[in-house]
Amino acid sequence: MAHKDELGRHGEQLANDHLEACGYRILDRNWRCPQGELDVVAEDDGTLVFVEVKTRSGTGFGDPVEAVTPVKLARIGRLANAWCADRRPRTRRMRVDVIGIVVPPHGDVRLQHLRGVS
């Protein structure tokens, strides 16, 4: 389990570095409420972006972005509303991005950023 947690933290750091390199401003990381957790909340050119990060060590169980199902997207939407109620952002524009990261034991890291999946 510790390896999985470490892999997830590493993936989230890679995702944050990627987002910042793309000009996003990170507003929150691992924001929690009773309903769950948002991995990353960022601002991209005046739009609030709720980013789900999925990290795996391989694709034996499918690509990481495939783990973000319609049920998961609906949950992210509810969490986004809770975040907005808590933080009261000025902007009303919102979207959900997904970042899938594969960190193989040997070889190059692969990062896939899907913008506006919801």
LOVEX-593253 format. One line per 4 residues: number of its first residue (from 1); their letters; for each residue z, x, y of N, C-alpha, C. Coordinates in steps of 0.02 Angstrom, whole numbers. Layout:
# LOVEX-593253
NUM> A> Z,X,Y,Z,X,Y,Z,X,Y ~ ...
//
This chain:
# LOVEX-593253
1> MAHK> 0,41,-60,0,0,0,0,43,63 ~ 37,98,62,40,141,121,-29,168,137 ~ -70,184,86,-137,208,98,-179,154,134 ~ -172,92,112,-210,37,143,-189,28,216
5> DELG> -124,32,229,-100,26,298,-125,83,341 ~ -124,143,313,-148,202,350,-223,197,364 ~ -261,174,315,-332,164,323,-345,113,378 ~ -307,59,378,-315,7,429,-300,33,499
9> RHGE> -246,71,506,-229,100,571,-283,149,595 ~ -308,189,548,-362,236,566,-424,198,589 ~ -442,145,553,-499,105,572,-491,72,640 ~ -431,47,653,-419,16,719,-424,67,775
13> QLAN> -402,129,763,-409,181,814,-483,198,825 ~ -521,203,771,-594,215,777,-627,159,816 ~ -607,97,802,-635,39,837,-618,42,911 ~ -555,57,928,-535,62,998,-574,117,1034
17> DHLE> -582,174,1002,-620,229,1032,-692,207,1045 ~ -721,172,996,-790,148,1003,-795,99,1061 ~ -749,51,1064,-751,1,1118,-745,34,1187 ~ -699,81,1193,-691,115,1258,-753,154,1275
21> ACGY> -785,186,1226,-847,223,1238,-903,177,1261 ~ -900,113,1239,-950,63,1259,-932,31,1326 ~ -878,52,1357,-859,25,1423,-811,-33,1421 ~ -785,-52,1363,-735,-105,1359,-668,-79,1386
25> RILD> -630,-124,1414,-562,-108,1436,-514,-142,1386 ~ -473,-102,1352,-427,-129,1303,-368,-161,1339 ~ -355,-225,1323,-300,-262,1354,-240,-266,1308 ~ -252,-271,1243,-198,-278,1194,-222,-252,1127
29> RNWR> -174,-224,1089,-187,-203,1020,-133,-233,977 ~ -153,-260,921,-105,-289,872,-58,-339,904 ~ -86,-384,944,-46,-437,976,-26,-488,923 ~ 38,-503,922,64,-548,871,97,-610,902
33> CPQG> 92,-664,865,128,-726,880,144,-757,813 ~ 181,-813,813,198,-844,748,138,-863,704 ~ 80,-875,735,21,-895,697,-17,-837,666 ~ -4,-775,689,-40,-718,661,-48,-661,711
37> ELDV> -100,-622,700,-110,-561,740,-183,-554,760 ~ -194,-532,822,-259,-512,846,-262,-436,845 ~ -315,-408,816,-320,-335,811,-328,-303,880 ~ -378,-327,918,-392,-299,984,-413,-355,1030
41> VAED> -386,-353,1091,-410,-396,1145,-435,-349,1199 ~ -497,-360,1220,-528,-316,1269,-565,-357,1320 ~ -587,-322,1372,-628,-353,1425,-693,-315,1428 ~ -748,-352,1426,-815,-323,1429,-854,-358,1484
45> DGTL> -858,-325,1541,-897,-351,1598,-876,-423,1616 ~ -811,-434,1621,-786,-499,1641,-777,-550,1586 ~ -792,-530,1524,-783,-575,1467,-725,-550,1424 ~ -681,-595,1406,-628,-578,1358,-658,-573,1289
49> VFVE> -642,-520,1254,-670,-510,1187,-612,-501,1138 ~ -611,-544,1088,-561,-541,1035,-596,-507,976 ~ -572,-448,958,-607,-407,908,-567,-405,843 ~ -601,-424,790,-573,-419,723,-600,-354,693
53> VKTR> -555,-313,668,-574,-248,639,-560,-250,564 ~ -611,-235,524,-604,-231,452,-624,-161,429 ~ -578,-128,395,-591,-59,372,-583,-56,297 ~ -631,-22,265,-628,-12,193,-648,60,177
57> SGTG> -629,82,119,-647,150,98,-714,152,62 ~ -742,95,48,-807,90,15,-832,18,18 ~ -890,7,-13,-919,-60,-12,-919,-93,-81 ~ -877,-69,-125,-873,-97,-192,-855,-171,-193
61> FGDP> -819,-193,-143,-801,-264,-137,-840,-297,-81 ~ -896,-268,-61,-938,-295,-8,-927,-258,57 ~ -971,-271,104,-967,-241,170,-906,-269,207 ~ -871,-229,246,-811,-254,281,-824,-316,324
65> VEAV> -880,-320,357,-892,-378,401,-899,-442,361 ~ -916,-437,297,-922,-497,255,-854,-530,243 ~ -800,-494,255,-733,-521,246,-713,-568,302 ~ -752,-570,355,-737,-615,412,-775,-680,401
69> TPVK> -740,-726,369,-768,-790,348,-762,-841,405 ~ -795,-899,398,-785,-952,448,-712,-973,456 ~ -674,-972,402,-602,-989,406,-566,-937,449 ~ -583,-873,438,-552,-819,477,-572,-825,551
73> LARI> -635,-841,564,-657,-849,633,-621,-907,668 ~ -609,-961,632,-572,-1017,661,-500,-996,677 ~ -470,-956,634,-403,-931,646,-402,-886,708 ~ -452,-843,715,-456,-799,773,-462,-842,836
77> GRLA> -500,-896,832,-506,-941,890,-439,-971,910 ~ -400,-992,861,-333,-1018,876,-288,-965,906 ~ -292,-904,879,-252,-849,905,-274,-830,976 ~ -339,-833,989,-365,-819,1056,-337,-870,1106
81> NAWC> -334,-932,1087,-305,-983,1131,-231,-970,1143 ~ -195,-948,1092,-124,-931,1100,-116,-871,1146 ~ -160,-821,1139,-157,-762,1182,-169,-783,1255 ~ -218,-825,1265,-233,-849,1333,-175,-888,1363
85> ADRR> -143,-929,1323,-85,-968,1347,-27,-921,1366 ~ -21,-866,1328,33,-817,1341,17,-772,1400 ~ -45,-749,1406,-63,-699,1456,-96,-727,1519 ~ -121,-787,1515,-153,-821,1572,-205,-777,1607
89> PRTR> -259,-759,1571,-311,-718,1602,-349,-756,1655 ~ -379,-720,1701,-417,-752,1755,-485,-779,1732 ~ -514,-747,1684,-581,-767,1661,-577,-821,1608 ~ -627,-861,1605,-632,-914,1553,-684,-895,1501
93> RMRV> -724,-844,1514,-776,-824,1466,-743,-785,1410 ~ -758,-805,1348,-729,-773,1290,-781,-769,1235 ~ -770,-719,1192,-811,-714,1131,-772,-675,1079 ~ -797,-678,1018,-767,-641,963,-818,-590,938
97> DVIG> -795,-528,933,-835,-474,903,-802,-454,838 ~ -841,-426,793,-815,-400,730,-838,-327,724 ~ -791,-284,706,-809,-215,692,-790,-201,619 ~ -841,-181,580,-831,-162,511,-837,-86,506
101> IVVP> -790,-56,472,-789,17,466,-782,36,392 ~ -824,82,370,-818,109,303,-800,183,311 ~ -742,201,283,-717,270,285,-715,295,213 ~ -771,324,190,-772,346,120,-731,410,111
105> PHGD> -707,422,49,-669,483,36,-709,546,54 ~ -774,542,42,-819,598,58,-879,570,93 ~ -899,600,148,-957,576,184,-939,551,253 ~ -990,525,286,-982,504,356,-954,433,361
109> VRLQ> -915,423,413,-889,357,430,-947,314,455 ~ -948,251,435,-998,204,460,-963,148,497 ~ -983,137,559,-955,84,601,-1010,36,620 ~ -997,-28,610,-1044,-81,627,-1009,-129,676
113> HLRG> -1039,-139,735,-1009,-183,786,-1054,-243,795 ~ -1028,-301,777,-1064,-364,786,-1035,-399,846 ~ -1076,-409,898,-1053,-440,960,-1068,-516,959 ~ -1019,-552,984,-1030,-624,992,-1040,-662,929
117> VS> -1000,-648,877,-1008,-685,815,-982,-756,821 ~ -941,-768,873,-914,-835,884,-896,-842,957
//
